[in-house]
Structure formats: structure tokens, C-alpha cells
């Protein structure tokens, strides 16, 4: 079972606090990165909010909407809505201030490593599901042939015919691997959906970004200093990651019933 990624896992614990002796530098720092406030060093319930009209700060109490529980699941749609209102949040773990988190913190390596494990589990579970459906590699090749025949453009037809030809050429080599081991994630999803599932194919984008070590949250290309991130890009990534978690749970649950593992489950 994959561990759950929590907000506390991606927070920044080494926080830059407001320092009245460096008021101008604090303002420049926040302005450059589009940060709205800095925490107070004396009282973590107080923040210094950036005031662009006065090129300064004003002090106020932290709103509840600006805080998030460190134990909260990182990939939950309610978290997305919290970030939509406040891109930078105070993290409270077990009732105490433990750090801050910005949605760009989803670019941290701990997130990519976690998603790598989720994707590993998902692909493996899809292969098990397809075998439980009594399917073999031959069924996947038949799917490629069907898509090649139904393709509306020559490019798509050649794409799927290329998959058929590649499998045919490597059939002897592929026979040494476990069933479905040599097929891509989007192929596994397509065949699984033909068995009555409704899996989200957009999770392949997450898979490619993680495997190729791409940033999961894009920077705003219109900002030259590179400190501003696009919320729209973050939202698109986040929704795909949530879909990945949902689909993994769906396939895992389906496999459990197909293998008869539900027999020992008691619902009260």
C-alpha cells in the first residue's frame, strides 16, 4: 500500500520572517515572488501583509482561511480550492505552526518520488486487472489493429500499425516478460476501459512529467525573473494527480473483488 503524502511532507519549515530592520528588502522579496505576506517572528498568529500603495507592510491577524492542517492529504480537491483563495498558507501540525506551503512546493522532489510510487502501483494493478479479465498480450495487439483500421487520418493509422508491427517483430523477446509488461500506460488504460472501466487517460501526462523529471507546476513564461508560477498549470496537474489516485483505488478495489478478497470483509 502506497503511503499517503501529507501537506507537512511538502511544507517549507525554514521560513523567512518579517524583519523591521530590513523592511525594504522584505518588500522587494515579496514583490518579486508575488508573495502577499510574511509571518511575524514574535507571534505566528500575526502576519505582515504587503501594501503596494505604500510600498510597505501592514500588520494583521492570520485568517483561518490562510491556515492548513499539516496532516491533510496533499492530493485532495478541497486543497486545490484552498490554494485558489490563498496561494501561500500557514501549516499547523498538531496545533502548532510548523511552516508554510505554496502551491509551487508541489515541484519538490518528494512529490515526484511519491507520484512515481503511485504510478508504479497503478501500472502494476492495471496488468493484474487485465489478467483477471482473462486477457493476454494478443488482445492488446488486436486493439492496436482495430484502432489502425478505424483511424481517420494516415498519421493515426500508421501510429497504431507501427505498434502492431513492433510487437510482431519482438514477439519472441516479449514472450519472456510477464503479461502486458511491455505496453505503455495509455495502452493499458485503453484496454482496461474496454472492460467497462472509465479511467482517466490524462494521467499519462503526470506519468511523463514524473519519468522525465519535468516541473509539475509551470512557471509563468511572461515573467522574466522566473519566480512566479501559473495557477492554471498547477490546477491542471493537480486534477490529473487526483484522477490518478481515484483510478488506482478503483482498479485496486475491482481486482480485490475479482480475486475473491472481499469474502473476508465484514460491513457493519
Protein Blocks (a to p, Z undefined) as FASTA:
>chain_A
ZZdddfklmmcfbdcdddfklmmmmmmmmmmnopabdcdfklmkbccdddfklopadddd
ddfklgccfkbcfbdfklmmmmmmmmbacddeehiafbdcdfklmmpmklmmmmmmmmmm
mmmmmmmmmmmnopafklmmmmmmmmmmmpcbfklmmmmmmmmmmmmmmmmmmmmpcehk
lpcfklmmmmmmmnopacdfklmmmmmmmmnopafbdcdfkbmnlpaccfklmmmmmmmm
mmmmmmmmmmmmmmmmmnopmmmpccZZ
